[in-house]
Amino acid sequence: MKITVETTVNAPIEEVWRAWTTPDDIKQWNAASDDWHTTAAAVDLRVGGAFSSRMEAKDGSFGFDFAGTYTQLVPLELIEMTFGGRTALIEFVRSDAGVVVRETFDAENTHPFEQQRQGWQAILDRFARHVAARPE
């Protein structure tokens, strides 16, 4: 089963793409809530290149690595990747309101569908706020 989440970012496509693909930016927005953070991120932005991020609870009680491989890239338009036997597609679509960022990913079997959707949506919303707050 696939899950899709999306948000609209009021910023130029180049800014949105850069914030999505730059490790320093990823560490600032990649968390579903304020009690989590990303302590490390790596991006080798090419087909066959690896990506990874380390997400941890700020109280140190739990953490996990999110890592995979890029399988398709169209700069400023889409990123396709595999991770843990699953796939995800991130689309960057220009619109009159800015850039629609749409993520479609394979659901996993451990957590309820709605919990997964809410978590990925929260991270995406945090991404949009991060880009909007960046100085121009």
Buried (B, 14 or more C-beta within 10 A) or exposed (E): EEBEBBBBBEBBBEBBBBBBBBBEBBBBBBBBEEEBBBEEBEBEBEEEBEBBBBBBBEEEEEEEEBBBBBBEBEEEEBBBBEBEEEBBBBBBBEEEEBBBBBBBBBBEEEEEEEEBBBBBBBBBBBBBEBBEEEEE
